[in-house]
């Protein structure tokens, strides 16, 4: 796995989709990753950003 990048978001990112997308800070070599939620939250393994799934998920996105 790539080296750990310091999170660029302090708060959790609210997502209204069935997956979260993270590509890290612009200056990093963080790949774009699609993350599956578990219990309405997920943490990016590359940069540590936390994502929370909204109660109002739009499956059409």
C-alpha positions as CSV (number, residue, x, y, z in Angstrom):
1,X,0.0,0.0,0.0
2,X,1.1,3.6,-0.6
3,X,2.5,5.7,2.2
4,X,-0.1,7.3,4.5
5,X,-1.1,10.9,3.6
6,X,-2.2,13.3,6.3
7,X,-6.0,13.8,6.1
8,X,-6.9,17.0,4.3
9,X,-10.4,17.2,5.8
10,X,-10.8,17.6,9.6
11,X,-14.5,16.8,9.7
12,X,-16.3,13.8,8.3
13,X,-17.5,14.2,4.7
14,X,-21.2,13.6,4.3
15,X,-22.1,11.5,1.2
16,X,-25.6,10.9,-0.2
17,X,-24.5,7.9,-2.4
18,X,-24.0,4.2,-1.9
19,X,-20.2,4.6,-2.2
20,X,-17.7,7.4,-1.3
21,X,-15.0,8.6,-3.7
22,X,-11.7,9.9,-2.5
23,X,-8.6,11.1,-4.4
24,X,-6.8,12.9,-1.6
25,X,-5.0,16.3,-1.7
26,X,-3.9,17.6,-5.1
27,X,-0.2,17.5,-4.3
28,X,-0.3,13.8,-3.4
29,X,0.0,10.7,-5.6
30,X,-3.2,9.3,-3.9
31,X,-5.2,7.3,-6.5
32,X,-8.9,7.8,-6.9
33,X,-10.6,5.2,-4.9
34,X,-14.3,4.1,-4.5
35,X,-15.1,3.1,-0.9
36,X,-18.0,0.9,0.3
37,X,-19.7,2.0,3.5
38,X,-19.9,-0.2,6.5
39,X,-22.4,0.9,9.1
40,X,-22.8,4.2,7.3
41,X,-19.1,5.2,7.5
42,X,-15.8,4.5,5.9
43,X,-12.2,5.8,6.2
44,X,-9.9,6.1,3.2
45,X,-6.9,3.8,3.6
46,X,-4.6,6.2,1.8
47,X,-5.3,9.6,3.5
48,X,-7.5,8.8,6.5
49,X,-10.4,11.0,5.4
50,X,-13.6,9.9,7.1
51,X,-16.9,9.6,5.1
52,X,-20.4,9.3,6.6
53,X,-23.3,8.1,4.6
54,X,-26.3,10.4,4.7
55,X,-29.7,9.1,5.8
56,X,-31.0,10.4,2.5
57,X,-29.1,8.2,0.0
58,X,-29.8,8.9,-3.7
59,X,-29.2,5.6,-5.6
60,X,-29.5,7.4,-8.9
61,X,-26.1,9.2,-8.5
